[in-house]
Amino acid sequence: MRYLKHTSISLLMLTALSFSALAHQHPPKSTHKSNLAQTQAQWTKARNADELKRITQRATFLQLENLLKSAVKNNTVSDNAELYLKLIESLKDYPLKMDAMTAYFDARIKSVNQTTPPEEVNALKQEIEQAIAQNPTHFLRTRWEQSLFTLFQNANDLEGFVHYAQRVKPSSLEMQIAVLNAELQLEGTENTTDKKQDSNANTHIISRYEQLWLANSKLPNDTQLWAAWYAHGGRTAAKVYQKAETLFAKNDENGLAQLATELHRMTGENEDEKMAAQLQLLQTLTKTPASLAEFSARLSMTENNTALLKFAVLQSFPRYLRTLPENMKDPSFAPYAQWAKNWQLTDTEIREWEIAFLNRFFDNESPLFQQWRDTELLNLNADNLTERRLRMAIWQKTDLTPWLNALSDEGRQKQEWRYWLAKTIEKSDSPKTTEIWTALSHEQGFYPMLAAAKLDPQTRGKRYHFGQPQLLVAPSITDESWADEFQKVKPALEEIAELRQLDRLGAAKQRWRFLLENLPDDQKKEKQIALSQYANQQNWFDLGVDGSIIAKAFDHIQLRLPIAYSHYYDIALKPRRLTLSKRKPQASQNATSISKTFAMAISRQESAWNPQAQSSANARGLMQLLPSTAKATASHAKLPYTDEADLFKPLNNILLGTAYLAELNAKYPNNRILIASAYNAGAHRVEKWLARANGKLEMDEFVASIPFYETRGYVQNVLTYDFYYQRLQNKEDPQTFSNEEYDRLY
């Protein structure tokens, strides 16, 4: 369909150009028609030939990949090398020819072993080096360079391995260890009379190994290196403790266990009982943070303990607090102040403990704790806690002034708190409030939009222009002004296009980022913006958004919010009846009650238009649906759904996502704040937040006091994106907030 669309557009352009040129010649009418028809026929024939060639090459490319996989499995790669090279040669002008060559290199390298003739290994090495030399800036260059390490390793060419590593640094940890092993082995086999030189070489190898040992939990195939390092006195108590700190900070229990085994790796007996005991304590604290209470009560810095244990206490405290119930009776910091004294904590370290303690029990209802909390907050000058106290004051409808004054200068400049400062002084200093809201309304974001609504309550700020008087439209990289640059990046863009055609979206995105990040510094941002515009024109919406982020093109709203999959939303939001779950009251709901711009705003926030997006919770696709939600929604709305793979298909995902939004709209009619909150955090949490608000909060108060940081930002972004999309799609009567959102009490 993409090719047909491009063909139609190009044909229309050619037709227009043909008529324009012929209009100045005034030939007979029949000649006009004859020439135009002939030109169109020739153009169509050439276009069809190009399309047929591309389809044939694509099939060849895929067949070559399969042949190479089979040959590797059957160990017959070398037997048919000539065939594979001929197939690659047939891919001349195919965008992924270098990928085909890479697949060939990989297969050949896998077939190499110690018995492979040296001349065959050398010939393959030269082929790869030639590819590197001929394509010095290609995305695959690094992969080709690293593949030579594998070639040397498979051929057991230690000298080639080491010499190559002097020019190119191996990227993988496994290969870095392999290089060091090769160097060590060569040093052991060389006959040298210069013992000082030999010792210096070994010291250099051991020093590089030590850096890897310190930075990593476990190293592959390092037995000989570890023994040499140990023999040279490398494993000292200080270095063991240094590594232990790194592992403990990462909460790496397995790494600590591995480190403990090294204490008796040489003799089979513990060489340092104190060290072993301390490592065991660290493992216990990692596995069972609650043991910190007994640990801190029993030990202290005065008992000849190392700084390692103090570090462990400092790191363990927040983990320990998470083992305590948030609603415990009268939480007190006093016992932990004694721990801090025992372990000789500095004032700065004690402050960090207090902040962790307050974060854990912030909402505890104990009057004693609340009094202590508010006193400490004014002394700590920690904006994250002060902002949390501000949100509490907002939903409790108490005075915000002391907490606004407690913010740092940087904190006060945030849009949110400028808005609330203005609202706080609205009755006492109306001109100042108007001044603040007016300045804010000239910026981008939720609170600027809210400020515009406050300044114009009758229309709720529908004239808000999100900080710019007109939309900034970026020229595409295909624009005439970028002609030279386009020729430079065209091969990479064709590779990306073909990868996407093969549904290899992850590989395409890697190549896209490589392209944008490695552009020449001259006008780099402008080129990134022009490429992002091109991506949106190609319907590569996820890449267009990604490019706008890389370019930091904050003012280019039309790049950040492309009109993606528009026709799919039109289809999905066509009026239809929905039958809701039997557990809920039966209802007939028109899906068009969810606006297209709202659905698109949800999608943009959820996935940044990546149809292959997948979260850690297994939410999938454009609208980030959980498989369980998708299955239930499909049943309610009578929509097709086979399995989780359906969620990576844009139309399927949009059909199910908009149907789910319609269900939420039936629960919270025309209230995007509650719908978006429920979509992100679940309706059960929304009900809990509404019960807490108890019908006393205005819209801005409810949004500001949403307890979840993610959901609070999510709601603000979605409503802002919705308004932007209304403007981008030239909606006649754009609205910032609906009556149901703006006028109700929550």
Backbone hydrogen bonds, N-H to C=O, Kabsch-Sander energy under -0.5 kcal/mol:
donor,donor_aa,acceptor,acceptor_aa,energy
5,K,1,M,-2.2
6,H,2,R,-2.4
7,T,3,Y,-2.8
8,S,4,L,-2.5
9,I,5,K,-2.3
10,S,6,H,-2.7
11,L,7,T,-2.6
12,L,8,S,-2.2
13,M,9,I,-2.3
14,L,10,S,-2.7
15,T,11,L,-2.6
16,A,12,L,-2.4
17,L,13,M,-2.5
18,S,14,L,-2.6
19,F,15,T,-2.4
20,S,16,A,-2.2
21,A,17,L,-2.5
22,L,18,S,-2.5
23,A,19,F,-1.7
24,H,20,S,-0.6
24,H,21,A,-0.9
25,Q,22,L,-1.4
26,H,22,L,-1.3
31,T,28,P,-0.5
32,H,28,P,-1.9
33,K,29,K,-2.0
34,S,30,S,-2.4
35,N,31,T,-3.1
36,L,32,H,-2.5
37,A,33,K,-2.5
38,Q,34,S,-2.4
39,T,35,N,-2.8
40,Q,36,L,-2.8
41,A,37,A,-2.4
42,Q,38,Q,-2.5
43,W,39,T,-2.6
44,T,40,Q,-2.7
45,K,41,A,-2.4
46,A,42,Q,-2.4
47,R,43,W,-2.6
48,N,44,T,-2.8
49,A,45,K,-2.1
50,D,46,A,-2.2
51,E,47,R,-2.4
52,L,48,N,-2.6
53,K,49,A,-2.4
54,R,50,D,-2.4
55,I,51,E,-2.4
56,T,52,L,-2.3
57,Q,53,K,-2.6
58,R,54,R,-2.5
59,A,55,I,-2.1
60,T,56,T,-2.2
61,F,57,Q,-2.8
62,L,58,R,-2.2
63,Q,59,A,-2.4
64,L,60,T,-2.7
65,E,61,F,-2.1
66,N,62,L,-1.9
67,L,63,Q,-2.7
68,L,64,L,-2.5
69,K,65,E,-2.1
70,S,66,N,-2.3
71,A,67,L,-2.5
72,V,68,L,-2.5
73,K,69,K,-2.0
74,N,70,S,-2.1
75,N,71,A,-0.6
75,N,72,V,-0.8
76,T,71,A,-2.5
80,N,76,T,-0.9
80,N,77,V,-1.0
81,A,78,S,-1.2
84,Y,80,N,-2.0
85,L,81,A,-2.3
86,K,82,E,-1.9
87,L,83,L,-2.1
88,I,84,Y,-2.3
89,E,85,L,-2.3
90,S,86,K,-1.6
91,L,88,I,-1.5
92,K,89,E,-1.2
94,Y,91,L,-2.6
97,K,94,Y,-1.9
100,A,96,L,-2.0
101,M,97,K,-2.3
102,T,98,M,-2.1
103,A,99,D,-2.4
104,Y,100,A,-1.9
105,F,101,M,-2.8
106,D,102,T,-2.8
107,A,103,A,-2.1
108,R,104,Y,-2.6
109,I,105,F,-2.8
110,K,106,D,-2.1
111,S,107,A,-1.1
111,S,108,R,-0.6
112,V,108,R,-0.5
112,V,109,I,-1.3
116,T,113,N,-1.6
120,E,117,P,-0.8
121,V,117,P,-1.9
122,N,118,P,-2.9
123,A,119,E,-2.0
124,L,120,E,-2.0
125,K,121,V,-2.5
126,Q,122,N,-2.4
127,E,123,A,-1.9
128,I,124,L,-2.2
129,E,125,K,-2.6
130,Q,126,Q,-2.2
131,A,127,E,-1.9
132,I,128,I,-2.1
133,A,129,E,-2.5
134,Q,130,Q,-2.4
135,N,131,A,-1.2
138,H,135,N,-1.4
141,R,138,H,-1.7
144,W,140,L,-2.4
145,E,141,R,-2.6
146,Q,142,T,-2.5
147,S,143,R,-1.9
148,L,144,W,-1.1
148,L,145,E,-0.6
149,F,145,E,-0.6
149,F,146,Q,-0.7
150,T,146,Q,-1.1
151,L,147,S,-2.0
152,F,148,L,-2.6
153,Q,149,F,-2.4
154,N,150,T,-3.0
155,A,151,L,-2.1
156,N,153,Q,-1.0
157,D,152,F,-2.6
158,L,156,N,-1.3
161,F,157,D,-2.4
162,V,158,L,-2.6
163,H,159,E,-2.8
164,Y,160,G,-2.3
165,A,161,F,-1.8
166,Q,162,V,-1.0
166,Q,163,H,-0.5
167,R,164,Y,-1.4
168,V,164,Y,-2.6
176,Q,172,S,-2.0
177,I,173,L,-2.1
178,A,174,E,-1.9
179,V,175,M,-2.3
180,L,176,Q,-1.9
181,N,177,I,-2.5
182,A,178,A,-2.2
183,E,179,V,-2.6
184,L,180,L,-2.5
185,Q,181,N,-2.5
186,L,182,A,-2.5
187,E,183,E,-2.5
188,G,184,L,-1.7
189,T,185,Q,-1.0
190,E,186,L,-1.6
192,T,190,E,-0.9
195,K,193,T,-1.3
198,D,194,D,-2.2
199,S,195,K,-2.5
200,N,196,K,-2.2
201,A,197,Q,-2.2
202,N,198,D,-2.1
203,T,199,S,-2.5
204,H,200,N,-2.1
205,I,201,A,-2.1
206,I,202,N,-2.9
207,S,203,T,-2.5
208,R,204,H,-1.9
209,Y,205,I,-2.1
210,E,206,I,-2.6
211,Q,207,S,-1.6
212,L,208,R,-1.4
213,W,209,Y,-2.7
214,L,210,E,-2.6
215,A,211,Q,-1.4
216,N,212,L,-1.1
222,D,219,L,-0.6
226,W,222,D,-3.1
227,A,223,T,-2.2
228,A,224,Q,-2.3
229,W,225,L,-2.7
230,Y,226,W,-2.8
231,A,227,A,-2.6
232,H,228,A,-1.6
233,G,230,Y,-1.9
234,G,229,W,-2.7
236,T,234,G,-1.5
240,V,236,T,-2.2
241,Y,237,A,-2.6
242,Q,238,A,-2.1
243,K,239,K,-2.3
244,A,240,V,-2.5
245,E,241,Y,-2.3
246,T,242,Q,-1.6
247,L,243,K,-2.5
248,F,244,A,-2.7
249,A,245,E,-2.5
250,K,246,T,-1.3
251,N,248,F,-1.4
252,D,247,L,-2.7
253,E,251,N,-1.3
256,L,252,D,-1.9
257,A,253,E,-2.1
258,Q,254,N,-2.4
259,L,255,G,-2.3
260,A,256,L,-2.2
261,T,257,A,-1.7
262,E,258,Q,-1.0
263,L,260,A,-1.4
264,H,261,T,-1.2
265,R,262,E,-1.1
268,G,264,H,-1.2
271,E,263,L,-1.0
276,A,272,D,-2.4
277,A,273,E,-2.3
278,Q,274,K,-2.2
279,L,275,M,-2.3
280,Q,276,A,-1.9
281,L,277,A,-1.9
282,L,278,Q,-2.1
283,Q,279,L,-2.2
284,T,280,Q,-2.2
285,L,281,L,-2.6
286,T,282,L,-2.3
287,K,283,Q,-2.5
288,T,284,T,-3.3
291,S,288,T,-2.1
292,L,289,P,-1.9
293,A,290,A,-1.2
295,F,291,S,-2.4
296,S,292,L,-3.0
297,A,293,A,-1.8
298,R,294,E,-1.8
299,L,295,F,-2.1
301,M,342,N,-1.4
303,E,300,S,-1.6
304,N,301,M,-0.6
309,L,306,T,-0.8
310,K,306,T,-1.0
311,F,307,A,-2.6
312,A,308,L,-2.2
313,V,309,L,-2.3
314,L,310,K,-2.6
315,Q,311,F,-2.5
316,S,312,A,-2.3
317,F,313,V,-1.4
319,R,315,Q,-0.6
320,Y,316,S,-3.0
321,L,317,F,-2.4
322,R,318,P,-1.3
323,T,320,Y,-1.8
324,L,321,L,-1.7
328,M,325,P,-1.5
337,A,333,F,-1.8
338,Q,334,A,-1.5
339,W,335,P,-1.7
340,A,336,Y,-2.5
341,K,337,A,-1.7
342,N,338,Q,-2.6
343,W,339,W,-2.3
344,Q,341,K,-1.2
345,L,340,A,-2.7
350,I,346,T,-2.5
351,R,347,D,-2.3
352,E,348,T,-1.8
353,W,349,E,-1.8
354,E,350,I,-2.5
355,I,351,R,-2.3
356,A,352,E,-2.1
357,F,353,W,-2.7
358,L,354,E,-2.8
359,N,355,I,-2.4
360,R,356,A,-1.8
361,F,357,F,-1.9
362,F,358,L,-0.8
364,N,361,F,-2.2
370,Q,366,S,-2.6
371,Q,367,P,-2.2
372,W,368,L,-2.1
373,R,369,F,-3.4
374,D,370,Q,-2.4
375,T,371,Q,-1.7
376,E,372,W,-2.6
377,L,373,R,-2.5
378,L,374,D,-1.2
379,N,375,T,-0.6
379,N,376,E,-0.9
380,L,376,E,-2.2
381,N,377,L,-1.1
383,D,381,N,-0.7
385,L,382,A,-0.6
386,T,382,A,-2.4
387,E,383,D,-3.1
388,R,384,N,-1.3
389,R,385,L,-2.2
390,L,386,T,-2.2
391,R,387,E,-2.1
392,M,388,R,-1.8
393,A,389,R,-2.3
394,I,390,L,-2.2
395,W,391,R,-2.2
396,Q,392,M,-1.9
397,K,393,A,-0.7
397,K,394,I,-0.6
398,T,393,A,-2.4
403,W,400,L,-0.7
404,L,400,L,-2.5
405,N,401,T,-2.5
406,A,402,P,-0.9
407,L,403,W,-0.6
407,L,404,L,-0.8
412,R,408,S,-2.2
413,Q,409,D,-0.9
413,Q,410,E,-0.6
414,K,411,G,-1.3
418,R,414,K,-2.0
419,Y,415,Q,-2.3
420,W,416,E,-2.1
421,L,417,W,-2.0
422,A,418,R,-2.1
423,K,419,Y,-2.2
424,T,420,W,-2.3
425,I,421,L,-1.7
426,E,423,K,-1.0
429,D,425,I,-3.0
433,T,429,D,-2.0
434,T,430,S,-2.5
435,E,431,P,-2.3
436,I,432,K,-2.5
437,W,433,T,-2.8
438,T,434,T,-2.4
439,A,435,E,-2.1
440,L,436,I,-2.4
441,S,437,W,-2.3
442,H,439,A,-1.1
443,E,440,L,-1.9
449,M,445,G,-1.7
450,L,446,F,-2.5
451,A,447,Y,-2.6
452,A,448,P,-2.1
453,A,449,M,-1.8
454,K,450,L,-2.0
455,L,451,A,-2.0
456,D,452,A,-1.5
459,T,456,D,-0.7
460,R,456,D,-1.1
461,G,456,D,-1.7
464,Y,461,G,-2.0
467,G,441,S,-0.6
468,Q,465,H,-2.0
472,L,555,D,-0.5
473,V,471,L,-0.7
474,A,472,L,-0.6
477,I,530,A,-1.4
479,D,476,S,-2.1
482,W,479,D,-2.1
483,A,480,E,-1.7
486,F,482,W,-3.0
487,Q,483,A,-1.7
488,K,484,D,-1.2
489,V,485,E,-1.8
490,K,486,F,-1.7
493,L,489,V,-2.3
494,E,490,K,-2.4
495,E,491,P,-1.8
496,I,492,A,-2.3
497,A,493,L,-2.5
498,E,494,E,-2.1
499,L,495,E,-2.5
500,R,496,I,-2.2
501,Q,497,A,-2.0
502,L,498,E,-1.7
503,D,500,R,-1.7
504,R,499,L,-3.1
505,L,503,D,-1.0
508,A,504,R,-2.1
509,K,505,L,-2.3
510,Q,506,G,-2.0
511,R,507,A,-2.0
512,W,508,A,-2.2
513,R,509,K,-2.5
514,F,510,Q,-2.1
515,L,511,R,-2.2
516,L,512,W,-2.4
517,E,513,R,-2.7
518,N,514,F,-1.3
519,L,516,L,-0.8
524,K,521,D,-1.8
527,K,523,Q,-2.3
528,Q,524,K,-2.4
529,I,525,K,-2.4
530,A,526,E,-2.4
531,L,527,K,-2.5
532,S,528,Q,-2.1
533,Q,529,I,-2.2
534,Y,530,A,-1.8
535,A,531,L,-2.4
536,N,532,S,-2.0
537,Q,533,Q,-2.0
538,Q,534,Y,-1.6
539,N,536,N,-1.4
540,W,535,A,-3.1
541,F,539,N,-1.1
542,D,609,W,-0.6
544,G,540,W,-2.4
545,V,541,F,-2.4
546,D,542,D,-2.1
547,G,543,L,-2.9
548,S,544,G,-2.0
549,I,545,V,-1.8
550,I,546,D,-2.4
551,A,547,G,-2.6
552,K,549,I,-0.7
553,A,548,S,-2.6
554,F,552,K,-1.8
556,H,553,A,-1.1
557,I,555,D,-1.7
559,L,556,H,-1.4
560,R,556,H,-2.1
561,L,557,I,-2.6
564,A,562,P,-1.7
568,Y,565,Y,-0.6
569,Y,565,Y,-1.6
570,D,566,S,-1.8
571,I,567,H,-2.0
572,A,568,Y,-2.9
573,L,569,Y,-2.3
574,K,571,I,-1.2
579,T,636,H,-1.0
580,L,578,L,-0.7
580,L,587,A,-0.6
584,K,581,S,-1.7
589,Q,578,L,-0.5
589,Q,587,A,-0.6
591,A,576,R,-0.8
591,A,589,Q,-0.6
593,S,590,N,-2.2
594,I,591,A,-1.8
595,S,593,S,-0.6
599,A,595,S,-2.2
600,M,596,K,-2.4
601,A,597,T,-2.1
602,I,598,F,-2.3
603,S,599,A,-2.1
604,R,600,M,-2.8
605,Q,601,A,-2.2
606,E,602,I,-2.5
607,S,603,S,-2.6
608,A,603,S,-0.6
608,A,604,R,-1.3
609,W,603,S,-0.7
610,N,607,S,-1.2
613,A,610,N,-1.7
615,S,619,A,-2.3
618,N,615,S,-1.8
620,R,625,L,-2.4
621,G,613,A,-2.3
624,Q,621,G,-1.2
625,L,620,R,-2.1
630,A,626,L,-2.8
631,K,627,P,-2.5
632,A,628,S,-2.1
633,T,629,T,-2.8
634,A,630,A,-2.7
635,S,631,K,-1.7
636,H,632,A,-2.3
637,A,633,T,-3.0
638,K,634,A,-0.8
639,L,634,A,-2.1
646,D,643,D,-1.7
647,L,644,E,-1.6
648,F,645,A,-1.6
649,K,646,D,-1.7
653,N,649,K,-2.8
654,I,650,P,-2.6
655,L,651,L,-2.7
656,L,652,N,-2.2
657,G,653,N,-3.0
658,T,654,I,-2.6
659,A,655,L,-1.5
660,Y,656,L,-2.2
661,L,657,G,-2.1
662,A,658,T,-2.1
663,E,659,A,-1.8
664,L,660,Y,-2.1
665,N,661,L,-2.3
666,A,662,A,-1.7
667,K,663,E,-1.0
668,Y,664,L,-2.6
671,N,668,Y,-1.8
672,R,670,N,-0.6
675,I,671,N,-2.2
676,A,672,R,-2.9
677,S,673,I,-1.8
678,A,674,L,-2.4
679,Y,675,I,-2.6
680,N,676,A,-1.9
681,A,677,S,-3.2
682,G,677,S,-0.5
682,G,678,A,-1.7
685,R,682,G,-0.7
686,V,682,G,-1.5
687,E,683,A,-2.4
688,K,684,H,-1.4
689,W,685,R,-2.5
690,L,686,V,-2.6
691,A,687,E,-2.1
692,R,688,K,-1.9
693,A,689,W,-2.2
694,N,690,L,-2.4
695,G,690,L,-0.5
695,G,746,Y,-0.9
696,K,693,A,-1.1
702,F,698,E,-2.5
703,V,699,M,-2.4
704,A,700,D,-2.3
705,S,701,E,-1.4
706,I,703,V,-1.4
709,Y,707,P,-0.5
712,R,708,F,-2.6
713,G,709,Y,-2.2
714,Y,710,E,-2.3
715,V,711,T,-2.7
716,Q,712,R,-1.8
717,N,713,G,-2.5
718,V,714,Y,-2.6
719,L,715,V,-2.2
720,T,716,Q,-1.8
721,Y,717,N,-3.4
722,D,718,V,-2.4
723,F,719,L,-1.7
724,Y,720,T,-2.4
725,Y,721,Y,-2.9
726,Q,722,D,-2.1
727,R,723,F,-2.1
728,L,724,Y,-2.9
729,Q,725,Y,-2.1
730,N,727,R,-1.5
731,K,726,Q,-2.9
742,Y,738,S,-3.0
743,D,739,N,-2.4
744,R,739,N,-0.5
746,Y,697,L,-3.3
